[in-house]
Amino acid sequence: MWSIAGSLTPVPALDRLDLVAEPVAAALRALDPADAARLAVTGIDPSLADTAEFCAHYGSPLSASANCVVVAGKRGDAVRYAACVVLATTRADVNGVVRRRLDARKASFAPMDDAVTLTGMEYGGITPVGLPAEWPVLLSPEVAAAPELVIGSGVRGSKILIPGEVLAKLPGAEVVEALAR
C-alpha cells in the first residue's frame, strides 16, 4: 500500500499509538475514522530521524518526505506561532510568505526549547498532527497534493505515513501558494 516505505513495515497508526507523542495520539484519535484509517506508523532508529539519514538508511524517497518547522513571528511584544510543512527537497519562505501570513515584523524558526515545550513533542520529530489548536498549519501545495508522505510522529523513534489530502484536513491547515522555495 505504501510505495514510499522502502524497507519499513508500516502498521495502521491507530493500532500503535504507543509509537507517537501524546498530543499526536490525541489528534489521531480525533480524526475522522475514514481519514485515520489512511494513516500508518512505523518505528525507526531514533538516531536516523533526520530526513536525509532516514531516507538513505530506509530507502524512502527524499521527495516523499515532508518537514514540519515551527516559526515564531513577532510584532512588538506579540509572538505568533505557526507550523510550516514543505517537502524535504524545499525550504519554507519564512521571511517572506510566512512573515506576512503571521502579520509579523520579524519571523524566524522558533527556539528549540520553545518548540518542544509548546508542542509537547521531541525536537526532530515535530509534526503537524497534534499541534496547538490556535496555530495555523501552513502547507505548501506540493505537500497537500502528495499521494503519500513521510512525516514526523512527535518523537524521533517513529514516522507517520500520510496522504497530503489528510494533512490538508487537519485543524488550522491552510494551503499557501509559494510557501516552499
Backbone as CSV, one residue per row, in Angstrom:
resi,resn,N_x,N_y,N_z,CA_x,CA_y,CA_z,C_x,C_y,C_z
1,MET,0.822,-1.201,0.000,0.000,0.000,0.000,0.863,1.261,0.000
2,TRP,1.970,1.260,0.700,2.826,2.444,0.800,4.043,2.267,-0.098
3,SER,4.044,2.882,-1.251,5.168,2.742,-2.175,6.410,3.476,-1.683
4,ILE,6.266,4.354,-0.692,7.383,5.155,-0.187,8.031,4.560,1.057
5,ALA,7.579,3.398,1.497,8.035,2.826,2.770,9.449,2.264,2.731
6,GLY,9.984,2.020,1.556,11.325,1.444,1.498,11.363,0.132,2.263
7,SER,12.308,0.000,3.174,12.459,-1.238,3.940,11.615,-1.270,5.214
8,LEU,10.800,-0.257,5.435,9.972,-0.163,6.646,8.727,-1.043,6.531
9,THR,8.152,-1.362,7.672,6.906,-2.129,7.721,5.858,-1.288,8.455
10,PRO,5.135,-0.437,7.730,4.132,0.407,8.377,2.930,-0.420,8.862
11,VAL,2.342,0.033,9.958,1.127,-0.571,10.504,0.101,0.543,10.691
12,PRO,-1.185,0.209,10.770,-2.187,1.263,10.978,-1.842,2.111,12.208
13,ALA,-1.869,3.420,12.039,-1.454,4.331,13.110,-2.267,4.131,14.387
14,LEU,-3.570,3.932,14.262,-4.396,3.770,15.458,-4.095,2.486,16.219
15,ASP,-3.434,1.530,15.569,-3.056,0.287,16.239,-1.792,0.425,17.078
16,ARG,-1.010,1.490,16.837,0.265,1.653,17.543,0.444,3.090,18.023
17,LEU,-0.516,3.591,18.774,-0.417,4.947,19.312,0.743,5.081,20.296
18,ASP,1.267,3.946,20.779,2.432,3.969,21.657,3.692,4.455,20.929
19,LEU,3.662,4.485,19.600,4.820,4.922,18.827,4.861,6.431,18.590
20,VAL,3.820,7.162,19.010,3.751,8.597,18.734,3.666,9.385,20.039
21,ALA,3.963,10.680,19.969,3.849,11.558,21.138,2.381,11.665,21.556
22,GLU,2.132,11.952,22.803,0.763,12.011,23.319,-0.119,13.018,22.570
23,PRO,0.353,14.246,22.274,-0.523,15.154,21.516,-0.879,14.598,20.136
24,VAL,0.024,13.845,19.549,-0.216,13.229,18.239,-1.252,12.122,18.378
25,ALA,-1.117,11.302,19.414,-2.082,10.223,19.654,-3.479,10.802,19.842
26,ALA,-3.598,11.877,20.612,-4.907,12.504,20.828,-5.486,13.013,19.517
27,ALA,-4.647,13.629,18.683,-5.112,14.146,17.394,-5.520,13.009,16.457
28,LEU,-4.783,11.910,16.477,-5.129,10.770,15.625,-6.468,10.174,16.043
29,ARG,-6.704,10.079,17.347,-7.984,9.551,17.837,-9.146,10.468,17.452
30,ALA,-8.875,11.769,17.293,-9.921,12.748,16.979,-10.204,12.866,15.478
31,LEU,-9.366,12.268,14.644,-9.579,12.342,13.194,-10.857,11.626,12.786
32,ASP,-11.414,12.041,11.664,-12.498,11.295,11.055,-11.992,9.864,10.870
33,PRO,-12.781,8.858,11.277,-12.304,7.477,11.190,-11.840,7.063,9.791
34,ALA,-12.479,7.561,8.761,-12.069,7.214,7.394,-10.681,7.775,7.091
35,ASP,-10.395,8.978,7.583,-9.066,9.562,7.381,-8.035,8.854,8.246
36,ALA,-8.375,8.573,9.498,-7.440,7.899,10.396,-7.029,6.543,9.836
37,ALA,-7.941,5.871,9.156,-7.650,4.553,8.584,-6.639,4.642,7.445
38,ARG,-6.396,5.839,6.926,-5.462,6.019,5.811,-4.032,6.297,6.283
39,LEU,-3.815,6.358,7.597,-2.504,6.661,8.153,-1.820,5.411,8.659
40,ALA,-0.504,5.420,8.567,0.296,4.331,9.108,1.425,4.922,9.941
41,VAL,2.002,4.087,10.770,3.157,4.489,11.582,4.162,3.352,11.539
42,THR,5.411,3.707,11.713,6.463,2.704,11.736,7.563,3.163,12.682
43,GLY,8.083,2.228,13.452,9.209,2.533,14.310,10.481,2.648,13.496
44,ILE,11.386,3.529,13.955,12.691,3.702,13.307,13.754,3.853,14.388
45,ASP,14.993,3.784,13.989,16.103,4.068,14.885,16.110,5.578,15.138
46,PRO,15.967,6.021,16.400,15.912,7.467,16.673,17.141,8.234,16.183
47,SER,18.273,7.567,16.084,19.470,8.265,15.607,19.401,8.541,14.106
48,LEU,18.390,7.963,13.438,18.215,8.162,11.994,16.976,9.009,11.684
49,ALA,16.498,9.783,12.659,15.272,10.556,12.466,15.445,11.720,11.501
50,ASP,16.640,12.281,11.403,16.841,13.403,10.485,16.596,12.921,9.061
51,THR,15.932,13.744,8.280,15.387,13.338,6.989,16.388,12.664,6.069
52,ALA,17.529,13.273,5.839,18.495,12.706,4.888,18.977,11.329,5.342
53,GLU,19.301,11.200,6.627,19.768,9.919,7.157,18.655,8.880,7.100
54,PHE,17.435,9.290,7.459,16.283,8.387,7.418,16.093,7.838,6.001
55,CYS,16.030,8.730,5.021,15.786,8.319,3.637,16.888,7.397,3.124
56,ALA,18.127,7.747,3.404,19.244,6.937,2.926,19.222,5.544,3.552
57,HIS,18.957,5.460,4.838,19.014,4.173,5.527,17.831,3.262,5.172
58,TYR,16.627,3.837,5.128,15.429,3.017,4.947,14.946,2.930,3.492
59,GLY,15.584,3.673,2.592,15.208,3.591,1.184,13.899,4.292,0.855
60,SER,13.526,5.255,1.656,12.327,6.052,1.395,12.754,7.280,0.588
61,PRO,12.031,7.624,-0.476,12.478,8.741,-1.320,12.407,10.095,-0.599
62,LEU,13.462,10.871,-0.745,13.512,12.209,-0.159,12.331,13.046,-0.661
63,SER,11.939,12.844,-1.903,10.836,13.617,-2.497,9.481,13.315,-1.864
64,ALA,9.392,12.260,-1.047,8.138,11.906,-0.375,8.189,12.222,1.114
65,SER,9.230,12.917,1.543,9.332,13.329,2.947,8.928,14.788,3.075
66,ALA,8.157,15.066,4.111,7.772,16.448,4.392,8.312,16.835,5.758
67,ASN,8.881,18.017,5.832,9.404,18.534,7.090,8.446,19.570,7.666
68,CYS,8.326,19.538,8.985,7.485,20.491,9.704,8.395,21.350,10.572
69,VAL,8.348,22.665,10.364,9.134,23.580,11.186,8.190,24.536,11.899
70,VAL,8.556,24.875,13.131,7.780,25.822,13.929,8.405,27.192,13.752
71,VAL,7.575,28.160,13.384,8.030,29.527,13.150,7.386,30.440,14.176
72,ALA,8.190,31.371,14.695,7.701,32.399,15.613,7.748,33.733,14.884
73,GLY,6.603,34.408,14.806,6.529,35.725,14.201,6.297,36.756,15.288
74,LYS,7.066,37.843,15.254,6.957,38.865,16.298,6.554,40.205,15.708
75,ARG,5.669,40.872,16.402,5.310,42.256,16.125,5.155,42.902,17.490
76,GLY,6.084,43.789,17.832,6.087,44.360,19.174,6.338,43.255,20.186
77,ASP,5.491,43.199,21.213,5.637,42.161,22.239,4.854,40.898,21.896
78,ALA,4.040,40.950,20.850,3.211,39.800,20.496,4.024,38.785,19.686
79,VAL,3.887,37.519,20.061,4.526,36.431,19.327,3.435,35.498,18.831
80,ARG,3.459,35.207,17.531,2.505,34.271,16.931,3.291,33.094,16.377
81,TYR,2.761,31.903,16.594,3.426,30.696,16.112,2.637,30.087,14.965
82,ALA,3.361,29.410,14.102,2.756,28.637,13.010,3.654,27.456,12.725
83,ALA,3.066,26.432,12.153,3.846,25.305,11.648,3.853,25.407,10.136
84,CYS,4.997,25.156,9.538,5.129,25.165,8.086,5.536,23.770,7.646
85,VAL,4.805,23.234,6.674,5.081,21.886,6.191,5.392,21.975,4.701
86,VAL,6.634,21.614,4.376,7.103,21.656,2.991,7.826,20.351,2.683
87,LEU,7.933,20.015,1.408,8.697,18.836,1.027,10.146,19.005,1.469
88,ALA,10.789,17.896,1.791,12.176,17.940,2.266,13.136,18.459,1.207
89,THR,12.724,18.462,-0.039,13.567,18.958,-1.126,13.450,20.473,-1.294
90,THR,12.650,21.122,-0.429,12.451,22.576,-0.500,12.645,23.190,0.884
91,ARG,12.514,24.518,0.935,12.589,25.245,2.208,11.395,26.185,2.296
92,ALA,10.924,26.415,3.505,9.816,27.352,3.717,10.318,28.787,3.590
93,ASP,9.531,29.635,2.958,9.855,31.056,2.821,9.433,31.778,4.106
94,VAL,10.251,31.627,5.141,9.935,32.159,6.469,9.909,33.688,6.471
95,ASN,10.887,34.315,5.854,10.993,35.775,5.932,10.092,36.516,4.951
96,GLY,9.434,35.802,4.067,8.521,36.428,3.127,7.098,35.990,3.380
97,VAL,6.721,34.864,2.799,5.344,34.371,2.850,4.871,34.142,4.288
98,VAL,5.675,33.467,5.091,5.248,33.143,6.463,5.161,34.406,7.310
99,ARG,6.139,35.276,7.210,6.132,36.534,7.988,4.873,37.343,7.677
100,ARG,4.536,37.443,6.395,3.327,38.196,6.031,2.066,37.496,6.537
101,ARG,2.006,36.169,6.442,0.829,35.429,6.912,0.625,35.608,8.416
102,LEU,1.718,35.725,9.169,1.628,35.919,10.623,1.498,37.388,11.007
103,ASP,1.472,38.273,10.010,1.412,39.710,10.259,2.481,40.114,11.268
104,ALA,3.706,39.700,10.972,4.830,39.936,11.879,5.864,40.844,11.217
105,ARG,6.575,41.581,12.035,7.698,42.371,11.520,8.912,41.474,11.303
106,LYS,9.033,40.449,12.176,10.169,39.537,12.101,9.656,38.114,12.301
107,ALA,10.156,37.202,11.494,9.798,35.789,11.651,11.075,34.962,11.571
108,SER,11.135,33.935,12.398,12.285,33.038,12.400,11.863,31.694,12.967
109,PHE,12.724,30.703,12.800,12.437,29.409,13.399,12.337,29.617,14.906
110,ALA,11.336,29.018,15.523,11.175,29.131,16.965,12.368,28.482,17.656
111,PRO,12.809,29.042,18.786,13.886,28.395,19.531,13.485,26.957,19.898
112,MET,14.457,26.059,19.888,14.198,24.649,20.137,13.420,24.435,21.436
113,ASP,13.827,25.062,22.521,13.137,24.863,23.798,11.678,25.289,23.718
114,ASP,11.403,26.402,23.035,10.022,26.862,22.877,9.220,25.863,22.044
115,ALA,9.789,25.413,20.939,9.082,24.480,20.052,8.731,23.194,20.801
116,VAL,9.662,22.662,21.562,9.442,21.416,22.302,8.397,21.620,23.403
117,THR,8.528,22.687,24.164,7.600,22.950,25.268,6.185,23.200,24.768
118,LEU,6.051,24.005,23.729,4.722,24.380,23.236,4.008,23.251,22.506
119,THR,4.761,22.350,21.877,4.138,21.262,21.117,3.980,19.973,21.920
120,GLY,4.785,19.777,22.948,4.786,18.508,23.671,5.429,17.401,22.860
121,MET,6.272,17.790,21.893,6.917,16.821,21.002,8.424,16.958,21.102
122,GLU,9.127,15.945,20.613,10.586,15.962,20.618,11.117,16.761,19.429
123,TYR,12.198,17.493,19.665,12.845,18.207,18.582,13.365,17.184,17.579
124,GLY,13.123,17.427,16.318,13.499,16.474,15.290,12.375,15.506,14.959
125,GLY,11.274,15.595,15.713,10.124,14.737,15.453,8.832,15.527,15.362
126,ILE,8.933,16.860,15.464,7.734,17.697,15.465,6.965,17.490,14.162
127,THR,5.662,17.368,14.309,4.789,17.021,13.197,3.580,17.949,13.183
128,PRO,2.919,18.113,12.042,1.723,18.962,12.009,0.514,18.331,12.698
129,VAL,0.568,17.047,12.991,-0.542,16.350,13.641,-0.432,16.562,15.148
130,GLY,-1.438,17.214,15.735,-1.445,17.379,17.185,-0.847,18.670,17.701
131,LEU,-0.713,19.658,16.853,-0.174,20.948,17.289,-1.232,21.745,18.050
132,PRO,-0.815,22.783,18.786,-1.793,23.629,19.483,-2.869,24.137,18.520
133,ALA,-4.116,24.090,18.967,-5.271,24.402,18.116,-5.230,25.808,17.522
134,GLU,-4.615,26.742,18.216,-4.612,28.137,17.739,-3.542,28.402,16.671
135,TRP,-2.681,27.449,16.409,-1.634,27.648,15.417,-2.136,27.350,14.013
136,PRO,-1.829,28.218,13.060,-2.068,27.828,11.675,-1.041,26.770,11.260
137,VAL,-1.480,25.829,10.448,-0.596,24.806,9.887,-0.523,25.104,8.394
138,LEU,0.571,25.711,7.981,0.735,26.170,6.611,1.361,25.065,5.779
139,LEU,0.665,24.649,4.733,1.122,23.567,3.865,1.448,24.120,2.487
140,SER,2.559,23.665,1.936,2.824,24.016,0.538,1.846,23.218,-0.324
141,PRO,1.468,23.731,-1.498,0.565,22.991,-2.382,1.098,21.605,-2.745
142,GLU,2.415,21.477,-2.842,3.017,20.189,-3.185,2.777,19.151,-2.092
143,VAL,2.799,19.592,-0.846,2.522,18.699,0.280,1.060,18.270,0.249
144,ALA,0.169,19.237,0.094,-1.268,18.933,0.105,-1.657,17.989,-1.030
145,ALA,-0.944,18.059,-2.144,-1.281,17.240,-3.311,-0.584,15.876,-3.327
146,ALA,0.357,15.653,-2.435,1.134,14.405,-2.470,0.260,13.199,-2.123
147,PRO,0.340,12.133,-2.907,-0.475,10.952,-2.617,-0.054,10.245,-1.339
148,GLU,1.233,10.328,-0.995,1.719,9.729,0.241,2.993,10.441,0.663
149,LEU,3.103,10.647,1.975,4.241,11.362,2.554,4.710,10.658,3.815
150,VAL,5.968,10.897,4.157,6.517,10.506,5.453,6.694,11.793,6.246
151,ILE,6.150,11.805,7.462,6.290,12.969,8.346,6.715,12.477,9.727
152,GLY,7.044,13.403,10.592,7.386,13.069,11.966,6.174,12.546,12.718
153,SER,6.453,12.010,13.906,5.395,11.427,14.735,5.323,12.072,16.106
154,GLY,6.115,13.110,16.309,6.177,13.748,17.618,7.316,13.216,18.468
155,VAL,7.898,12.091,18.039,9.076,11.516,18.685,10.079,11.155,17.602
156,ARG,11.325,10.962,17.986,12.359,10.644,16.988,12.371,9.168,16.621
157,GLY,11.676,8.317,17.369,11.738,6.884,17.159,10.684,6.306,16.233
158,SER,9.977,7.152,15.490,8.989,6.638,14.533,8.664,7.698,13.502
159,LYS,7.958,7.266,12.466,7.478,8.156,11.401,6.029,7.796,11.084
160,ILE,5.289,8.804,10.620,3.914,8.608,10.166,3.915,8.667,8.647
161,LEU,3.135,7.793,8.025,2.899,7.824,6.584,1.469,8.312,6.395
162,ILE,1.301,9.319,5.547,0.024,10.020,5.457,-0.175,10.602,4.057
163,PRO,-1.382,10.586,3.528,-1.642,11.297,2.270,-1.695,12.812,2.526
164,GLY,-1.213,13.590,1.576,-1.279,15.044,1.706,-2.699,15.543,1.885
165,GLU,-3.634,14.867,1.254,-5.048,15.231,1.357,-5.529,15.200,2.816
166,VAL,-5.026,14.260,3.603,-5.404,14.183,5.015,-4.732,15.309,5.800
167,LEU,-3.488,15.625,5.472,-2.826,16.760,6.121,-3.623,18.050,5.905
168,ALA,-4.146,18.224,4.705,-4.893,19.436,4.376,-6.202,19.548,5.153
169,LYS,-6.659,18.448,5.761,-7.886,18.455,6.563,-7.616,18.690,8.049
170,LEU,-6.344,18.764,8.439,-6.030,18.957,9.858,-6.580,20.286,10.358
171,PRO,-6.904,20.380,11.650,-7.347,21.660,12.207,-6.293,22.741,11.953
172,GLY,-6.734,23.881,11.482,-5.834,25.003,11.236,-5.044,24.921,9.951
173,ALA,-5.230,23.849,9.167,-4.437,23.685,7.940,-4.867,24.672,6.866
174,GLU,-3.875,25.249,6.217,-4.095,26.176,5.101,-3.071,25.833,4.025
175,VAL,-3.524,25.701,2.793,-2.599,25.527,1.677,-2.175,26.930,1.250
176,VAL,-0.869,27.173,1.244,-0.325,28.512,0.996,0.557,28.481,-0.242
177,GLU,0.130,29.178,-1.275,0.914,29.279,-2.512,2.277,29.918,-2.202
178,ALA,3.298,29.444,-2.871,4.659,29.986,-2.779,5.274,29.831,-1.378
179,LEU,4.715,28.943,-0.553,5.299,28.710,0.774,6.683,28.094,0.662
180,ALA,6.845,27.169,-0.295,8.109,26.453,-0.457,8.938,27.072,-1.571
181,ARG,10.249,27.064,-1.335,11.200,27.533,-2.354,12.166,26.429,-2.637
